[in-house]
């Protein structure tokens, strides 16, 4: 894929609320997803993340969440897989879904004439199951784009108070909140956090919780006591 100028997202919610101006980096940076073998969360990292996160017994159930973007819908996180947002890979002519598919998979084939944007085929070393998944345009649902911290959960955890532009940036965060996964596992996960869902792939559970907490810390989102308990347990098991 062609090099892209990356825009650094605002991290703390206080900064987001103040409407900070993103800083353009001088060198292109690839989106964030990495294969499980390249990084594995540790108990120390989990502790460091928890020191930066607000923890509650349970998330509030806030009204107003509406992901649909029809004429009469709320569209509170903006159109799905857009190119019009502030963040890595934006405004380069290629939507975030195809960018992630191209980055996360191997043996990728693109539709001719789309400037290496529209992904037709590829092979995914899938982290949630540990299996290999083949993606084709004939079976596009075999691979799904998952928000590590689900959008509806983020709404209840703090995003309801953000501006639409801030929510659009969150919903298209290629660096931290996007992951290419098995389509059926994505359906099974739905809008759950670690307190109600964990990957079947035991070897990835610590890394999954680390990534979830990383997003929470980055955007000052609430996490539950159950999330914390599961993350600590998963990383303790991994360390043995």
C-alpha positions as YAML, in Angstrom:
chain: A
units: angstrom
residues:
- id: 1
  name: UNK
  ca: [0.00, 0.00, 0.00]
- id: 2
  name: UNK
  ca: [1.19, 3.53, -0.66]
- id: 3
  name: UNK
  ca: [2.74, 5.55, 2.16]
- id: 4
  name: UNK
  ca: [0.32, 7.66, 4.10]
- id: 5
  name: UNK
  ca: [0.81, 10.71, 6.29]
- id: 6
  name: UNK
  ca: [-0.38, 9.78, 9.74]
- id: 7
  name: UNK
  ca: [-2.21, 12.15, 12.03]
- id: 8
  name: UNK
  ca: [-1.75, 11.67, 15.75]
- id: 9
  name: UNK
  ca: [-5.07, 11.33, 17.54]
- id: 10
  name: UNK
  ca: [-5.74, 13.25, 20.75]
- id: 11
  name: UNK
  ca: [-5.41, 10.89, 23.70]
- id: 12
  name: UNK
  ca: [-7.01, 12.15, 26.87]
- id: 13
  name: UNK
  ca: [-10.69, 12.99, 26.95]
- id: 14
  name: UNK
  ca: [-9.91, 16.38, 28.51]
- id: 15
  name: UNK
  ca: [-7.77, 17.17, 25.48]
- id: 16
  name: UNK
  ca: [-10.46, 15.85, 23.16]
- id: 17
  name: UNK
  ca: [-13.01, 18.06, 24.82]
- id: 18
  name: UNK
  ca: [-10.74, 21.04, 24.29]
- id: 19
  name: UNK
  ca: [-10.66, 20.30, 20.55]
- id: 20
  name: UNK
  ca: [-6.91, 19.89, 20.18]
- id: 21
  name: UNK
  ca: [-5.33, 20.12, 16.74]
- id: 22
  name: UNK
  ca: [-3.73, 16.83, 15.63]
- id: 23
  name: UNK
  ca: [-0.04, 16.89, 14.85]
- id: 24
  name: UNK
  ca: [1.18, 15.69, 11.46]
- id: 25
  name: UNK
  ca: [4.07, 13.28, 11.68]
- id: 26
  name: UNK
  ca: [7.00, 13.73, 9.31]
- id: 27
  name: UNK
  ca: [7.31, 10.01, 8.52]
- id: 28
  name: UNK
  ca: [4.54, 7.64, 7.43]
- id: 29
  name: UNK
  ca: [3.47, 5.11, 10.04]
- id: 30
  name: UNK
  ca: [1.65, 1.84, 9.36]
- id: 31
  name: UNK
  ca: [-1.68, 1.15, 11.08]
- id: 32
  name: UNK
  ca: [-1.35, -0.56, 14.43]
- id: 33
  name: UNK
  ca: [-2.62, -4.16, 14.24]
- id: 34
  name: UNK
  ca: [0.14, -6.75, 14.64]
- id: 35
  name: UNK
  ca: [0.17, -10.52, 14.58]
- id: 36
  name: UNK
  ca: [-0.22, -12.10, 18.03]
- id: 37
  name: UNK
  ca: [3.33, -13.47, 17.99]
- id: 38
  name: UNK
  ca: [4.83, -9.99, 17.62]
- id: 39
  name: UNK
  ca: [3.55, -8.66, 20.91]
- id: 40
  name: UNK
  ca: [2.06, -10.33, 23.95]
- id: 41
  name: UNK
  ca: [0.64, -8.36, 26.85]
- id: 42
  name: UNK
  ca: [2.17, -8.81, 30.29]
- id: 43
  name: UNK
  ca: [0.91, -8.45, 33.82]
- id: 44
  name: UNK
  ca: [3.09, -5.36, 34.29]
- id: 45
  name: UNK
  ca: [1.57, -3.69, 31.23]
- id: 46
  name: UNK
  ca: [-1.92, -4.46, 32.51]
- id: 47
  name: UNK
  ca: [-1.10, -2.89, 35.88]
- id: 48
  name: UNK
  ca: [0.32, 0.20, 34.18]
- id: 49
  name: UNK
  ca: [-2.81, 0.56, 32.05]
- id: 50
  name: UNK
  ca: [-5.15, 0.11, 34.99]
- id: 51
  name: UNK
  ca: [-3.41, 2.97, 36.79]
- id: 52
  name: UNK
  ca: [-4.63, 5.26, 33.99]
- id: 53
  name: UNK
  ca: [-8.21, 3.98, 33.72]
- id: 54
  name: UNK
  ca: [-11.44, 4.75, 35.59]
- id: 55
  name: UNK
  ca: [-13.03, 1.54, 36.85]
- id: 56
  name: UNK
  ca: [-16.72, 1.14, 37.67]
- id: 57
  name: UNK
  ca: [-18.87, -1.72, 38.91]
- id: 58
  name: UNK
  ca: [-21.00, -1.61, 35.74]
- id: 59
  name: UNK
  ca: [-21.41, 0.71, 32.77]
- id: 60
  name: UNK
  ca: [-24.42, 3.02, 32.61]
- id: 61
  name: UNK
  ca: [-27.09, 2.24, 30.02]
- id: 62
  name: UNK
  ca: [-27.35, 5.49, 28.07]
- id: 63
  name: UNK
  ca: [-30.00, 6.30, 25.50]
- id: 64
  name: UNK
  ca: [-29.18, 7.62, 22.03]
- id: 65
  name: UNK
  ca: [-26.85, 5.02, 20.52]
- id: 66
  name: UNK
  ca: [-27.67, 4.51, 16.84]
- id: 67
  name: UNK
  ca: [-25.05, 3.15, 14.45]
- id: 68
  name: UNK
  ca: [-27.31, 3.26, 11.37]
- id: 69
  name: UNK
  ca: [-26.91, 6.19, 9.02]
- id: 70
  name: UNK
  ca: [-30.14, 6.34, 7.04]
- id: 71
  name: UNK
  ca: [-32.05, 9.59, 6.63]
- id: 72
  name: UNK
  ca: [-33.88, 9.18, 9.94]
- id: 73
  name: UNK
  ca: [-31.11, 7.39, 11.86]
- id: 74
  name: UNK
  ca: [-28.79, 8.81, 14.50]
- id: 75
  name: UNK
  ca: [-25.47, 7.84, 12.85]
- id: 76
  name: UNK
  ca: [-23.71, 8.74, 16.11]
- id: 77
  name: UNK
  ca: [-20.31, 7.33, 15.03]
- id: 78
  name: UNK
  ca: [-20.57, 8.49, 11.42]
- id: 79
  name: UNK
  ca: [-20.81, 6.28, 8.31]
- id: 80
  name: UNK
  ca: [-19.15, 2.88, 8.59]
- id: 81
  name: UNK
  ca: [-15.72, 2.47, 6.95]
- id: 82
  name: UNK
  ca: [-15.40, 6.04, 5.84]
- id: 83
  name: UNK
  ca: [-12.32, 7.91, 4.64]
- id: 84
  name: UNK
  ca: [-13.56, 11.20, 6.08]
- id: 85
  name: UNK
  ca: [-12.26, 11.41, 9.64]
- id: 86
  name: UNK
  ca: [-9.26, 12.68, 11.60]
- id: 87
  name: UNK
  ca: [-6.69, 9.95, 12.12]
- id: 88
  name: UNK
  ca: [-4.29, 7.47, 10.51]
- id: 89
  name: UNK
  ca: [-5.05, 6.70, 6.86]
- id: 90
  name: UNK
  ca: [-7.77, 9.33, 6.46]
- id: 91
  name: UNK
  ca: [-8.49, 11.31, 3.30]
- id: 92
  name: UNK
  ca: [-6.30, 9.15, 1.07]
- id: 93
  name: UNK
  ca: [-9.03, 7.73, -1.16]
- id: 94
  name: UNK
  ca: [-9.27, 4.33, 0.56]
- id: 95
  name: UNK
  ca: [-11.81, 3.44, 3.25]
- id: 96
  name: UNK
  ca: [-10.70, 2.07, 6.62]
- id: 97
  name: UNK
  ca: [-12.12, -1.43, 6.09]
- id: 98
  name: UNK
  ca: [-10.08, -2.05, 2.96]
- id: 99
  name: UNK
  ca: [-7.00, -0.48, 4.55]
- id: 100
  name: UNK
  ca: [-7.21, -2.88, 7.48]
- id: 101
  name: UNK
  ca: [-7.86, -5.93, 5.29]
- id: 102
  name: UNK
  ca: [-4.84, -5.09, 3.15]
- id: 103
  name: UNK
  ca: [-2.63, -4.58, 6.18]
- id: 104
  name: UNK
  ca: [-3.77, -7.55, 8.26]
- id: 105
  name: UNK
  ca: [-3.84, -10.25, 5.59]
- id: 106
  name: UNK
  ca: [-1.21, -11.91, 3.42]
- id: 107
  name: UNK
  ca: [-1.40, -12.98, -0.24]
- id: 108
  name: UNK
  ca: [-3.64, -9.96, -0.84]
- id: 109
  name: UNK
  ca: [-5.18, -9.35, -4.26]
- id: 110
  name: UNK
  ca: [-6.71, -5.98, -5.15]
- id: 111
  name: UNK
  ca: [-9.40, -5.06, -7.66]
- id: 112
  name: UNK
  ca: [-7.66, -3.65, -10.76]
- id: 113
  name: UNK
  ca: [-7.92, 0.10, -11.14]
- id: 114
  name: UNK
  ca: [-8.53, 0.83, -7.45]
- id: 115
  name: UNK
  ca: [-4.94, 1.91, -6.69]
- id: 116
  name: UNK
  ca: [-4.38, -1.03, -4.33]
- id: 117
  name: UNK
  ca: [-7.44, -0.19, -2.27]
- id: 118
  name: UNK
  ca: [-10.35, -2.58, -2.91]
- id: 119
  name: UNK
  ca: [-9.36, -5.97, -1.47]
- id: 120
  name: UNK
  ca: [-10.67, -9.01, -3.37]
- id: 121
  name: UNK
  ca: [-8.79, -11.86, -1.71]
- id: 122
  name: UNK
  ca: [-6.40, -12.57, 1.12]
- id: 123
  name: UNK
  ca: [-5.42, -14.95, 3.89]
- id: 124
  name: UNK
  ca: [-5.83, -14.03, 7.55]
- id: 125
  name: UNK
  ca: [-3.94, -15.61, 10.44]
- id: 126
  name: UNK
  ca: [-6.90, -15.08, 12.71]
- id: 127
  name: UNK
  ca: [-6.16, -14.12, 16.34]
- id: 128
  name: UNK
  ca: [-9.46, -14.90, 18.09]
- id: 129
  name: UNK
  ca: [-9.52, -18.56, 17.01]
- id: 130
  name: UNK
  ca: [-5.89, -19.20, 16.05]
- id: 131
  name: UNK
  ca: [-7.08, -20.53, 12.69]
- id: 132
  name: UNK
  ca: [-6.30, -19.47, 9.12]
- id: 133
  name: UNK
  ca: [-9.23, -17.82, 7.36]
- id: 134
  name: UNK
  ca: [-9.49, -17.25, 3.62]
- id: 135
  name: UNK
  ca: [-11.18, -14.02, 2.51]
- id: 136
  name: UNK
  ca: [-12.67, -13.66, -0.98]
- id: 137
  name: UNK
  ca: [-15.13, -11.26, -2.58]
- id: 138
  name: UNK
  ca: [-17.50, -14.23, -2.90]
- id: 139
  name: UNK
  ca: [-17.43, -14.78, 0.89]
- id: 140
  name: UNK
  ca: [-16.75, -11.32, 2.32]
- id: 141
  name: UNK
  ca: [-18.29, -12.17, 5.70]
- id: 142
  name: UNK
  ca: [-15.56, -14.74, 6.40]
- id: 143
  name: UNK
  ca: [-13.42, -11.86, 7.71]
- id: 144
  name: UNK
  ca: [-14.91, -9.02, 9.73]
- id: 145
  name: UNK
  ca: [-13.49, -5.75, 10.98]
- id: 146
  name: UNK
  ca: [-13.88, -5.71, 14.75]
- id: 147
  name: UNK
  ca: [-13.74, -2.75, 17.08]
- id: 148
  name: UNK
  ca: [-11.62, -4.00, 19.95]
- id: 149
  name: UNK
  ca: [-13.65, -1.70, 22.21]
- id: 150
  name: UNK
  ca: [-17.17, -2.02, 20.72]
- id: 151
  name: UNK
  ca: [-18.93, 1.15, 19.63]
- id: 152
  name: UNK
  ca: [-22.13, 0.69, 21.64]
- id: 153
  name: UNK
  ca: [-20.06, -0.14, 24.72]
- id: 154
  name: UNK
  ca: [-17.94, 2.96, 24.12]
- id: 155
  name: UNK
  ca: [-21.12, 5.04, 23.96]
- id: 156
  name: UNK
  ca: [-22.02, 3.97, 27.49]
- id: 157
  name: UNK
  ca: [-18.40, 4.23, 28.65]
- id: 158
  name: UNK
  ca: [-17.97, 7.90, 27.76]
- id: 159
  name: UNK
  ca: [-18.33, 8.47, 24.02]
- id: 160
  name: UNK
  ca: [-21.90, 9.76, 24.36]
- id: 161
  name: UNK
  ca: [-20.47, 13.08, 25.56]
- id: 162
  name: UNK
  ca: [-18.05, 13.47, 22.63]
- id: 163
  name: UNK
  ca: [-18.57, 15.45, 19.44]
- id: 164
  name: UNK
  ca: [-19.46, 13.59, 16.25]
- id: 165
  name: UNK
  ca: [-15.96, 14.20, 14.85]
- id: 166
  name: UNK
  ca: [-14.39, 12.66, 17.95]
- id: 167
  name: UNK
  ca: [-16.65, 9.61, 17.66]
- id: 168
  name: UNK
  ca: [-15.83, 9.26, 13.94]
- id: 169
  name: UNK
  ca: [-12.11, 9.24, 14.75]
- id: 170
  name: UNK
  ca: [-12.68, 6.58, 17.41]
- id: 171
  name: UNK
  ca: [-14.78, 4.43, 15.07]
- id: 172
  name: UNK
  ca: [-12.02, 4.51, 12.44]
- id: 173
  name: UNK
  ca: [-8.97, 4.20, 14.69]
- id: 174
  name: UNK
  ca: [-6.67, 2.01, 12.61]
- id: 175
  name: UNK
  ca: [-3.84, 2.27, 15.11]
- id: 176
  name: UNK
  ca: [-5.49, 0.77, 18.17]
- id: 177
  name: UNK
  ca: [-9.16, -0.10, 17.86]
- id: 178
  name: UNK
  ca: [-9.40, -2.02, 14.55]
- id: 179
  name: UNK
  ca: [-8.79, -5.73, 14.14]
- id: 180
  name: UNK
  ca: [-9.44, -8.18, 11.29]
- id: 181
  name: UNK
  ca: [-11.07, -11.29, 12.74]
- id: 182
  name: UNK
  ca: [-13.15, -14.36, 11.93]
- id: 183
  name: UNK
  ca: [-16.63, -13.21, 10.93]
- id: 184
  name: UNK
  ca: [-18.46, -15.76, 13.06]
- id: 185
  name: UNK
  ca: [-16.36, -14.91, 16.12]
- id: 186
  name: UNK
  ca: [-17.09, -11.25, 15.57]
- id: 187
  name: UNK
  ca: [-20.82, -12.02, 15.62]
- id: 188
  name: UNK
  ca: [-20.38, -14.06, 18.79]
- id: 189
  name: UNK
  ca: [-18.48, -11.28, 20.49]
- id: 190
  name: UNK
  ca: [-21.08, -8.69, 19.44]
- id: 191
  name: UNK
  ca: [-20.88, -5.64, 21.74]
- id: 192
  name: UNK
  ca: [-19.26, -7.43, 24.68]
- id: 193
  name: UNK
  ca: [-16.14, -6.54, 26.61]
- id: 194
  name: UNK
  ca: [-13.79, -8.94, 28.41]
- id: 195
  name: UNK
  ca: [-16.26, -9.30, 31.28]
- id: 196
  name: UNK
  ca: [-18.67, -11.17, 28.98]
- id: 197
  name: UNK
  ca: [-16.55, -12.52, 26.12]
- id: 198
  name: UNK
  ca: [-13.02, -13.84, 25.58]
- id: 199
  name: UNK
  ca: [-11.32, -15.31, 22.49]
- id: 200
  name: UNK
  ca: [-11.32, -19.08, 22.08]
- id: 201
  name: UNK
  ca: [-7.60, -18.78, 21.35]
- id: 202
  name: UNK
  ca: [-6.20, -18.93, 24.89]
- id: 203
  name: UNK
  ca: [-2.77, -17.74, 23.71]
- id: 204
  name: UNK
  ca: [-4.30, -14.42, 22.59]
- id: 205
  name: UNK
  ca: [-6.41, -13.65, 25.65]
- id: 206
  name: UNK
  ca: [-3.82, -11.57, 27.50]
- id: 207
  name: UNK
  ca: [-3.04, -9.59, 24.36]
- id: 208
  name: UNK
  ca: [-6.73, -9.05, 23.67]
- id: 209
  name: UNK
  ca: [-7.33, -7.59, 27.13]
- id: 210
  name: UNK
  ca: [-4.19, -5.45, 26.84]
- id: 211
  name: UNK
  ca: [-5.45, -3.97, 23.60]
- id: 212
  name: UNK
  ca: [-8.92, -3.39, 25.04]
- id: 213
  name: UNK
  ca: [-7.47, -1.54, 28.03]
- id: 214
  name: UNK
  ca: [-5.10, 0.40, 25.77]
- id: 215
  name: UNK
  ca: [-8.10, 1.83, 23.90]
- id: 216
  name: UNK
  ca: [-9.86, 2.61, 27.17]
- id: 217
  name: UNK
  ca: [-6.80, 4.50, 28.44]
- id: 218
  name: UNK
  ca: [-6.30, 6.33, 25.15]
- id: 219
  name: UNK
  ca: [-9.86, 7.67, 25.09]
- id: 220
  name: UNK
  ca: [-10.55, 7.84, 28.85]
- id: 221
  name: UNK
  ca: [-13.33, 5.26, 28.61]
- id: 222
  name: UNK
  ca: [-14.77, 3.51, 31.64]
- id: 223
  name: UNK
  ca: [-14.07, -0.19, 32.19]
- id: 224
  name: UNK
  ca: [-15.82, -2.54, 34.57]
- id: 225
  name: UNK
  ca: [-14.54, -4.42, 37.57]
- id: 226
  name: UNK
  ca: [-15.27, -7.57, 35.57]
- id: 227
  name: UNK
  ca: [-13.06, -6.36, 32.69]
- id: 228
  name: UNK
  ca: [-10.21, -5.80, 35.12]
- id: 229
  name: UNK
  ca: [-10.62, -9.16, 36.83]
- id: 230
  name: UNK
  ca: [-10.59, -11.04, 33.51]
- id: 231
  name: UNK
  ca: [-7.58, -9.10, 32.18]
- id: 232
  name: UNK
  ca: [-5.52, -9.76, 35.29]
- id: 233
  name: UNK
  ca: [-6.42, -13.45, 35.26]
- id: 234
  name: UNK
  ca: [-5.68, -13.87, 31.54]
- id: 235
  name: UNK
  ca: [-2.23, -12.30, 31.83]
- id: 236
  name: UNK
  ca: [-1.37, -14.25, 34.97]
- id: 237
  name: UNK
  ca: [-2.26, -17.47, 33.15]
- id: 238
  name: UNK
  ca: [-0.19, -16.43, 30.14]
- id: 239
  name: UNK
  ca: [2.86, -15.74, 32.32]
- id: 240
  name: UNK
  ca: [2.89, -19.28, 33.75]
...
